[in-house]
Amino acid sequence: MRRKAESLGAVYLPAKLTGLEYQQESNEGHRATTDGDQTTTTPTRSLTTAQMRLRNGEEREISFSKLVVAAGAWSGEVGRLAGLGTGEGILASPIPVEPRKRFVYTAHAPEGPWEGCPVYNDYTGMYFRPDSSNPQHFFCARSPLEEEEPDASDLSVDHSFFDTHIWPLMVERCPAFGNLKVKSSWAGYYDYNTLDQNLILGFHPVYTNMCIATGLSGHGIQQSPAVGRAVMECVVDGRSHSINLDRFGFGRILTRQPLKEKMVM
């Protein structure tokens, strides 16, 4: 996908975003939010410039007409560079996305289910699926409860989590998993939407040229082709129109109205 994008003219610049600059829009438009009996208005703005630091330490500025915030687990951090979460009115609401660490284990189960075994997603959050390229091997994981969230400061794997939170459930659902041995494991980050673990898509109500596409909390790989098309339509046409995705917009973040989806792995 990257090679295709580059062939069409996209330029990839490995760098750390360090700042964002904006200007008030000339039409002096305002967006209003209501909290109880009080209504707060915030002037609309247009982001103009991004400051970044290249890997060699060089500082650089890039001007742009539209900004797409698709920074995954660090989307909330990008929002803070624009003052989201630290301002007044609408700007008091951050992009509610943060890194959450998740573990995945590969296990060999010589007596486990193989022929025709589907992806199994348990109501407890545990799931397993067969490794189609490696017979008798399974990918296994479980989303932790809020009070079980691991430290996300690094990507070390807690192997005891498998022994205490995953394997017992697997054996309970299928006793053939009793003779199972973990062969490998890894950890990665979810771009975790703390409001409802669901997609945030569309332009920000104050920063009218900032399109947000983040917060999929683990199921983004399933929805990424549709999200990519929707972002393209937002950038070119002002909103996604092939499918009406308005309910995934930033408005629900402002009103604290979660859009829940059950059984997200």
N, C-alpha and C positions, 0 to 999 in steps of 0.2 A: 504493500500500500504506500509506503514511503517512496519507493522508487517510482511508482506511477505518479505520485504527487509532484515529485521533483521533475519528472519528464514534462509535466504540464506547467512548470514554472515556479513551483513552491520552493522557498529557500528555508532550510533548517539551520538555525543558529543556536548551538549549545551555549546557554548562558543562564545566569540567575537574574530574575526580574527583581529590581531593587526599588523601583518607584514608578508612580503614574502621575501625570499632570492632566489638568482639565481646564476648560473655560466655561463660563456661563453661556447658555445659548442666547442668541441675539433676540429671539422672540420673547424672552423672559417668561417662558412657560413655567407653571407650577404644578406639582402633584401634591395631593392632600391625603393625610391619614387621620383616622379618627380613633381616639382612645377614650372610651367613656363619653363624657360630654365635651371633651376638648378635641379640636381639629387643628392639626399642624400642617402647614404648607412648606414644601421644600422646592427651591428653584431647580429646574432641570439643568443638566450639565452635559458636556460632551468631552470625553477623554480624547486627548490629542497626542500625547507623547509617552513612551515607555523608556525608563532608564534600566540598563542592565549591565551586568559584569560578566565578561567573557571568561573562559577557563584560564586564559593567560593573564588575567587580572585587568585587562583593558576595560575601561568604562565606555559605554556607547549609548546613544539615544536613537530611537526609531519613532518616526511620526507615522500615524495611521488614520484611516477614516473610520474603521470599525475594529473592535476588539472582541475576540471570542475567548471567554474564560472556560477552558477545558483542561484545567490543571490537575484533574483527579483529586487525590487526597489533600492537595495543597491549594485547592480553589478558595477556601476560606481565607488563607493567607494572602492570596492575590486580591481578594475583596478588601482586606484590611489596608492594603497599599492605596486603595481608592477611598479610604475612610469609612467603609461599610462596617458598622458595628461600633463606631466611635463618634459618629455625628449626631445630629438632631433629626427628629421626624423620621422620615423613611430611612435616612442614613444611620439611624440607631440600630437597624436590623442587619446583622452580618449575613454573609453567605454561610448557612449552617452546615458546613462540610469540614470534616477533620479526618486525619488518618486513624484507621482502626486496623490492628494487626490480626491476621487470620492464618491458621495453620492448615496445611494439607499433607496427608500421609499416603504413601504407596505401600500396600501390604500384600503379601503373598498368602493366598488361602487355597491350599491344594484340595481341600474338601468342600470349599465354598461353592455357592451357585455360580454357574458359568453359562451354560447353554441358554441363550435367550434372556439372560438377566438384564433387566431394565435399569435405568437410573432410579434409585430409591431415595426419596426425600421424606424423612420422618417428621411427624408433627413436633418433635422435640428440637428440631433444627439439625439433627444428625442426617448425613446423607452418604451414600456410597454409589459408585458406578464402576463397571468393569473397564479395565484398560484394554481397548480393542486391539492394541498392538502387542500385548503381552499376556497371553492366556493365564488364567488363575491369579491374576493381579488386579487389585482394586484401588481406586482413589477413594479416600475416606476423609470426612471433615465434619465439623459441627460448629455452628455459630455460638459463641459464648453468651450467657446472660449478661445483663448490664453490670452486675456485681462481679462477674468473672472476667471482665475485659483485661487482656494482658497489656503490659507496658509496651507502648508503640514506639519507644525511642530507638529501638534497633530491630533487626529481623532475625533474632535468634529464635529457635524452635523449642517449645516446651513439650518434651516427649511424654511427660507424665499426664498431660492433658488427654492424649490418646488413650492411655491406660485407664483413666478414671471417668472420662466423659464420652468416649466414643465406642471403644471396644465392648464394654458391657452391654450397651444398647444393641450393637450389631449381633452379639451372641443371643441376646434376648429375642431379637426379631428372626434370627436364622442360626440355630445351634451349630450348623456346619462351620461357622466362623470361629469356633472354639480353637481350632488349630490354625492360628493366623500369626504371621510375623511381619513386623514393619521392616521394609527394605530401604526406604528413603523418605525424606520429608522436606518441606520448604515453608517459608512464610512470605506473605505479601501484604500490601496495604489495600484496604477498601477506601473509596472516597465516600465516607459514611455521612449520610444526611441525618443529622441528629433529630430533625423534626419527624420524618416519616420514612426514612430509608428509601426514598424514591427520587426520580429524576426532577431536576430543576432545569427548565428549558425556556429560553426567550430573552427578550431585552429587559434590562433593569429599568424600573420606572423613573429613576432620576438620571442615571447615566444612560441616555437614550441610544448611544451607539455601543453599549456593552452588552453583548449577547452571552448568556450563561448557559453552559451545557455540562452539568456535573451532578454528583450526588446519587449515582445509581447503586451504590452500596453493595457491589458484588455482582449484580446482574447486567452490568453495562456491556459485557462481551456479547450478550444475547441481543441487545437492542442497539448496538453501535451503528449498524448500517442505516437503520431508520433515523437515529439521532443525527448522524452525519448529513442525511438528506434534509432533515428539518432545519439544521443550522444553516445549510446552504440556502434554503428558501428564506430564512430569516435575514441573512446577509443581503441577498439579491432582491427580495420582494418585501421585506419588512415583517413577515410573519410566516409560520409554517402553514401551508394550505393543502398539501396532498392529504394530510390527516390533521384534523383539528386537535392541536395539543395545548390549547390555551390553559387548561386546568393544571398543567405542569408548570405554569409561569410563576414568577416571583411573588405574585399577589397573595398566594396562600401562605407564603413565608411571613408576609406583613401581618396577615390576619390570624396567623397561628392555627390554620385549619389543615391538619395533616391529611394526606392522600395515601391511605394505607393499602398495601398489597400483602396478602397472606402467602406464607410458605415460600419466601424468598430464600434461596440457599446462600 
